[in-house]
Amino acid sequence: MKESRLFHPSSRPSGHGITIGTPRLYDVSANLLFFGTRRRSYRKLLVATGVKVGDRSLDIGCGPGYFTRMLAKATGPAGSAVGIDAAPEMIEYARRKARRLPNCRFEAGTAESLAFPDDSLDVVVSSLMMHHLPDDIRLRAVGEMKRVLRPGGTLLLADFTIPSRGPWHIVGALHRPREMLSRVSPLEPLIREAGFVSLRSGDAPPWLRYVRASKP
């Protein structure tokens, strides 16, 4: 009998953040939010990670697996990309979308308790996830990201922002998701407190601001 990949409710990881259990709606909403620029925005994040062929990568709070699949293609057959999310519905959907990528897999899990060995990964990323975590859990989550990275490994965190000027600022001012913005906080202090070095920030227009850092 073929093994079922459907999740029993009891398999939902025990976490502290907000989960989204509607993957198809999330994918559609994300495409609308980016007004056709979603791939370009995430391509910029991908370049910012410096990910290489053969790297072992992890996408935390992967949602429907959009960025994870890009990482899998960038690392090639010699590398790997794992996506974790606390919503089993997202994991099931992401697995179906990535069935033709043998080096890409998805697991249910939480940012504050990563089921990976110390120093085992080259690149760890997370986009539009940190604002879903309670304030008192965020440092623990970034500490876990540091633990699983090898020395010299790369962390890239990205979250929502509104451009300060231009047409995208006008669009954001008119349609900004206020609840999301109220939960977004600066990433740099958090990453520094966790012990990362060589911080560099940038934008992936229209809605993403990222910080890249290294594990000492």
N, C-alpha and C positions, 0 to 999 in steps of 0.2 A: 504494500500500500504506500502510495506517495505521501511523504510527510507533509502535514499541513503547516502553513506558516501563519495561520490566524492566531492572534493573541487572546488568551483568556484574560478577563479583567484583572485577575490576581497577579498577572505578569507585569502590570504597570509599575515602573520603578518608583521607589519611595523617595520623592524629592520635595523641594521647598518652593519651587517657582510656579509660574503660570504655564500651562500647556495648551496647545491648540490641537484639536482632534479632527479637523476638517481639511485634510491635505489637498483635495481637488479645489476647494474654494480658496485655500491659501495660495495655491499656484496661480489661479486666475486673478486673485486680488493683487498679488505681487506684480504680475505682468501689467495690470492696469495702473498700479501705483507708479511704476517706472516708465510709463508711456512709451513702451517699445525700446527702452534703453537698458533693460535688465542685464542682458548678456554683456553689453559694453561695460557696465558698472562692475560686474563680477569679474570680467576679464582683467580690469585694472587691479582688483584685489588679488587675483591670481598672480599677476606679474609682481605685485608688491611682496608677496610671500617669498619670492625667489625659489619656489619649488622646482626640483630637478628630476630628471628621469632616474628612477630607482629609489626615490625618497619614500619613507613611510609617513603618511599624513593622517591627521584626525580632524574631523569637522564636528564641533560640539554644538548641539542644538541645531542639527542639520535640517530639520523640517522635512520637506519633500525630497531633499537630496540634490537640489540644483547645483550648489557649489561643490558638493562632494563628488559628483560626476565629473565636473571640470578638473578637480584635483586628480581623479583617477586617470583621466586621459593625459594629463600633464606628467604624471609619474611613470606611465607606461607599464608594460607587463612585468618589468623588473621591480616596480614599486607597488605601493598599495594606498588605498584611501578608505578609511572607515568613517562612517557617519553615525553619531549617536543622538538620540532624542528621547525625551521622557514620555512622549506620546506614542504608544504602540501603533496607533492608526497611521502616523507619519512614517514609521519604520516599514510597515507593510506596503504602503504606497511607494516609498522610496526603493524598496527591493524590486518591485515590479518594474519601475522605470529604469533600473540599472541591470536588468537581467542579462544584457549583452556585454557587460563589463566585468570580466572575471576577477579583476583586481580591485573591485569595489564591493564593499559589504556594509550592512547596516545592523546596528544592535540597539536595543532599548537600554538607556542609561541616563545618568544625571551628571551635570557638570561638577558638582561638589564631591563626587565619589566615583572617580574614573577607574574602570576595571582593566587597567593596563599597567605593565611593570614599570618600575623606575627607569628613566634614561632610555626608553624604547622607541621614541619617535623623533623624526627629523623636523616635522612641521605640524603645528597645531593652530587651527583657525576657529573662529566663531563669528558669525555675522547675525545681527539683529536678534541676539539672544540675551545679552547681559542685562538688558532692561526688564527681562522677565524674571530675574532673580531678586529676592529680597535683599536689601542693602547689607544685612549682616551675613549673607551667604556669599556675596560676590568675591571677597578676598579669599575665602576658602576655595572657591572654584578656580581662581587664577593661580592659587598655590598648587592645586592639583595639576593644572596645565604645565606648570614649571616642573613638577615632580616627574611627569611622564616624558618630558622632552630630554633628549641627550644634551650634554654640554655643548654649547654653540648652536643648539637648535633654535628654530624661529617660531615665535608666537605672533599671530596677527588677529587682533580684535577689531570688529567694525560694528558701528551702531548708527542709528538714525540721526540725521541732522537736517536743518533747514538752511539753505544757502543764504548768505548775508545780503546779497544783492542780485539783480538780474531777473530774467523772466521766471526762473525756477523759484526764486524767493517769493514772487507774487503768487505763483501756483501754490506753494507751500503755505503761505499766509491765508489763502482762501480755503484750502482743503486739509490743513495740517491735522493729523490725528492727535488731538490734545492729550488723550490718555497715555499714548505712547511717549510723547515728549515729556510728560510729567515724571516718567520713570527713568528717562535717560540721564545718566550722570557722566562726568568726564572720565575717560579711560586712563589717561596718563598717570594720575596719582595712584590709582589702584595697581597698575602694572609695576610702577616703581616700588611701591610698598611690598609687593610680592617678591622683589629681589631681581627683577629683570634689568638688563642694561641695554645701551645703544638704542634708545627709543627714537623712533621716527614716525611722524604722523603725516597724513595726507587725506585727500578727498577722492572719492569715486562718485562723481556726479551722477544723478542729481541729489541723492538722499543719503549717501553713506560717507561717514568719516572713519578712518581707520588709524590704528597705531600698530606699528611693527616693532618688535623687540627681540632680544636674544637672551638665552639662558647662559649665565657665566660659565 
